[in-house]
Amino acid sequence: MWFGSEKKPKGPSWHKARPVVKELSGTRVSLQAPPLLPNAYMSFALGQEPAVFDLDATGTFELIEYDRHIPSHKPAGSERADRRVTIWSSGWNFTGRPLLDGASVGGLEVQLVVEEVDELPVNCSLFRRDDLLRYARGYFSEGWLGSYHEGYGESRDPFDLTEYLWPCYLAPLNTQWLELNGRNWFYFEAQPLRMGSDEFYWLCPIGHRRCLRATFDVSRSLYNSGNPYRKQRSPLTNYLRLMENIMSTIVVELSEPAKREKATIHNSEDHFPLFHCTETQVIEAKHTLYMWSGAEYRDKLQPREGGDHRAPKEDVAAFIDQRIKPRPLPGCRAIGPAFIENDHLGERELNASVEITTPRARVGNQH
């Protein structure tokens, strides 16, 4: 097609894809991707990484700051990474109708990162699927995917001093194990509920304590669409097609030391553990997305000032129900349900006394 549209945004041509090769102390990562095609909203630093990395050299990795007040601090007992290095980044603009939609309707960004953990429990290894899954859970328990933001009462009562905390994301979604060119990858997605991009994660171990992570972010820039619910009028389909094309070409060749490490770990052939979001989280997500569905959006049928510009609750609920449906990707070896009813590791208690369906409300002004 010559031009795109909001419904079918036009991205880069796959026919222009070229090789990307990274050498990581004996481990080789190669893939195919179109050349960098940024828009005005993307970082100017994309695509500046070298081709060769010495992962054992001092200074290659950067410390991860888990607490902005205590640099490189990590919660006690955590198995999340201590350090990381970005080995490849890129981005691609997606366009619509040239005159009506402007220079961009959205973009897809990717970061390919190596993460390293200082210590794991005795006999644990990221090559073991159970251990990699526990590592992945840390993105929610200690990362932004499990974060909350301040909400508000539905009635907007100025005398309501309740502190409402709502989830920023509904995740993990569409968790599955994939086989890509001889390597098993763990995959999951995150749906933003207030602002932010749609995020897609791919994890592959390359050592007992090292993990390769590919993260794809889809950001959409649409007129009269300042929240995740309204942005869905421009489907993710073409963005995800490009992501899947890129990942279908990725080849990870382990170094000899990494091969020896992997050989010491046994995984049952049919054992592919998964974790999921919970029914409670889905209920919370529907309420949070509904409450923000009028943000930076004007319903022409409502008064500009004082009108309720939110979407109907049932429409938001239907969107979440559709969004959480499992979607097997090519190479899928195991996939889970949309959510589970009870999960003692991830379930959070409901507080029935608060006005909204969220477990994170505290009475009183505690600022």
VENGI-V924446 format. One record per pair of residues at least 24 apart in sequence whose C-alpha atoms are under 6 Angstrom apart, sorted by sequence separation. I is the first residue (numbers start at 1). J is the second residue. D is the distance in Angstrom with one decimal. If there is no record, write none. Layout:
BEGIN
i = <I | I>
j = <J | J>
d = <D | D>
END
This chain:
BEGIN
i = <61 | 88 | 145 | 169 | 87 | 168 | 86 | 87 | 290 | 86 | 85 | 22 | 23 | 24 | 25 | 85 | 22 | 25 | 84 | 84 | 286 | 83 | 195 | 83 | 81 | 82 | 81 | 82 | 81 | 49 | 49 | 47 | 46 | 47 | 46 | 207 | 38 | 36 | 37 | 38 | 39 | 36 | 37 | 38 | 80 | 37 | 79 | 80 | 279 | 278 | 279 | 277 | 278 | 279 | 276 | 278 | 229 | 227 | 226 | 181 | 226 | 226 | 225 | 224 | 284 | 284 | 127 | 126 | 126 | 11 | 125 | 10 | 9 | 10 | 9 | 9 | 6 | 4 | 5 | 4 | 5 | 117 | 4 | 116 | 116 | 115 | 115 | 193 | 114 | 114 | 113 | 113 | 112 | 112 | 111 | 111 | 172 | 110 | 172 | 110 | 171 | 109 | 109 | 108 | 108 | 107 | 107 | 106 | 106 | 105 | 106 | 105 | 105 | 174 | 179 | 178 | 178 | 177 | 178 | 177 | 177 | 176 | 176 | 165 | 165 | 164 | 163 | 163 | 162 | 162 | 162 | 161 | 161 | 33 | 32 | 32 | 31 | 31 | 30 | 30 | 29 | 29 | 28 | 28 | 27 | 7 | 27 | 6 | 27 | 26>
j = <85 | 112 | 169 | 193 | 112 | 193 | 112 | 113 | 316 | 113 | 113 | 51 | 52 | 53 | 54 | 114 | 52 | 55 | 114 | 115 | 317 | 115 | 227 | 116 | 115 | 116 | 116 | 117 | 117 | 87 | 88 | 89 | 89 | 90 | 90 | 258 | 91 | 90 | 91 | 92 | 93 | 91 | 92 | 93 | 135 | 93 | 135 | 138 | 339 | 339 | 340 | 339 | 340 | 341 | 339 | 341 | 293 | 295 | 295 | 251 | 296 | 297 | 297 | 297 | 357 | 358 | 205 | 205 | 208 | 94 | 208 | 94 | 94 | 95 | 95 | 96 | 96 | 95 | 96 | 96 | 97 | 209 | 97 | 209 | 210 | 210 | 211 | 289 | 211 | 212 | 212 | 213 | 213 | 214 | 214 | 215 | 276 | 215 | 277 | 216 | 277 | 216 | 217 | 217 | 218 | 218 | 219 | 219 | 220 | 220 | 221 | 221 | 222 | 326 | 331 | 331 | 332 | 332 | 333 | 333 | 334 | 334 | 335 | 360 | 361 | 361 | 361 | 362 | 362 | 363 | 364 | 364 | 365 | 246 | 246 | 249 | 249 | 250 | 250 | 251 | 251 | 252 | 252 | 253 | 253 | 234 | 254 | 234 | 255 | 255>
d = <5.0 | 5.1 | 5.9 | 5.4 | 5.7 | 5.4 | 5.9 | 5.7 | 5.9 | 4.3 | 5.6 | 4.9 | 4.7 | 4.9 | 5.2 | 5.4 | 5.8 | 5.9 | 5.5 | 4.3 | 5.4 | 5.8 | 5.8 | 5.3 | 5.7 | 6.0 | 5.1 | 5.2 | 4.3 | 5.9 | 5.8 | 5.0 | 5.3 | 5.2 | 5.2 | 5.2 | 5.5 | 5.6 | 6.0 | 5.0 | 5.2 | 5.6 | 4.4 | 5.3 | 5.9 | 5.7 | 5.9 | 5.8 | 6.0 | 5.0 | 5.9 | 5.1 | 4.9 | 5.0 | 5.6 | 5.7 | 5.8 | 5.9 | 5.8 | 6.0 | 4.5 | 6.0 | 5.5 | 5.1 | 5.9 | 5.6 | 5.7 | 5.7 | 5.1 | 4.4 | 4.5 | 5.1 | 5.6 | 5.1 | 5.4 | 5.4 | 5.7 | 5.8 | 3.8 | 4.1 | 5.4 | 5.2 | 5.8 | 5.6 | 4.5 | 5.6 | 5.2 | 5.0 | 5.7 | 4.6 | 5.8 | 5.1 | 5.8 | 4.5 | 5.7 | 5.3 | 5.7 | 5.6 | 5.4 | 4.5 | 5.8 | 5.6 | 5.2 | 5.7 | 4.7 | 5.9 | 5.4 | 5.4 | 3.9 | 5.8 | 5.1 | 4.9 | 5.8 | 5.0 | 5.0 | 5.0 | 4.3 | 5.8 | 5.4 | 5.4 | 5.2 | 5.4 | 4.3 | 4.9 | 5.7 | 4.4 | 5.3 | 5.1 | 5.8 | 4.3 | 5.3 | 5.1 | 5.6 | 5.7 | 5.9 | 5.9 | 5.1 | 4.3 | 5.6 | 5.3 | 5.7 | 4.7 | 5.9 | 5.0 | 5.6 | 5.0 | 4.5 | 5.0 | 4.3 | 4.4>
END
